[in-house]
Amino acid sequence: MRHRSLVTGIVVSLVAMLSPAPSAVAADSASASATAKSVPGAAMPTQAGSTPMTPAKAAPELTPQAHALEIAGKLGFAKRAMHEVRHAAAELKDGPLRAAVEAQLQAPWLPPEAFAYGHHAEAESMLHAAGLLAPESLLALPPTGVGSFAAAPGGPCEGGHHGYPGGLAVHEWANLAHARALAKVYESVYGVALNDEWLTAAALWHDTMKAATLPWDASGDCPHREPQLAGTALHHPLGVAAAILRHLPAPLILVIAAAHAPPTKERIGEVCNSLRAAGIIAVGNEQAIPCPPVEPTSPRLPIEAFVNNSADSDYAITGAAWSWYASQTPGGWERFAALAQDGSDLAAWQRGERK
């Protein structure tokens, strides 16, 4: 019995020596867990029969347009402007006109059925022959289906006006407010009632193509200058072409075309050049919307065309304000974070000038 007890004791001692302590088992388990966490793609230890856990995937990086749209939603004045623009479009009483304006705001690009997309070389040749495109220049059409009105700047990011995400909505809202204020002046002073539907549609429409011609890049910048067509920035004749393709009435298209030049005897040629270029781009016909005569005996041109031109004239002050603001802030996306704190470039400019 004494020998059996001795052997049993030896066996028990050996088992104890060979078995790890509970603390060591816990430490090994924790070490394995930590190793799995520290190695990218390593699965966490699981119990028998359970499904291994896989690491969560990182959120996809925003596209420049999506990034700009996110910023526009954080700029209080730009967010309000977009709301006002949509509300004004929805308030249009003419059903077909309302549908066309809302479609242009939702899809602010040249419709794919444009003649110049299917016949680019021919359209370019026609523009050269008509003197609407410089001999050394090529027809630079932005891709269709690309652009966001809510995210777009209202002008070039450097040296322009409203050069920030949501700037296009701010610019168009201001233009609409200007047009309606002028209409009240002409009614109260001269007894002339203007067509608010046309003023609204023209103010909201004429710069929509900037969403396509001034795209954002990954650094938070956009083009500093647009290509020229018909003696003006590309977005303008493209916007008139979109109006042709969306079947707006010809007199209203003239109102939109007058945004960059009043239809006076001295400057009607500029308006007509935009109409001619737009006709070639849209349907391959520079006379799609005939140029109106401006002789004293000619039919009166829409007064709304003159008002639309005047309503689009605040770039002198907004351009000065944006150039000043851009010189005071870092470039890229960081600039717009500062803008969210400052309220608006114009407000910051006013405060800075007062100091």
Secondary structure, 3 states (H helix, E strand, C coil): CHHHHHHHHHHHHHHHHHCCCHHHHHHHHHHHHHHHHHCCCCCCCCCCCCCCCCCCCCCCCCCHHHHHHHHHCCCHHHHHHHHHHHHHHHCCCCHHHHHHHHHHHHCCCCCCCCHHHHCHHHHHHHHHHCCCCCCCCCCCCCCCCCCCCCCCCCCCCCCCCCCCCCHHHHHHHHHHHHHHHHHHHHHHHHCCCCCHHHHHHHHHHCCCCHHHHCCCCCCCCCCCCCCEECCEECHHHHHHHHHHHCCCCHHHHHHHHCCCCCCCCCCHHHHHHHHHHHHHHHHCCCCCCCCCCCCCCCCCCCHHHHHHHHHCCCHHHHHHHHHHHHHHCCCCHHHHHHHHHHCCHHHHHHHHHHC
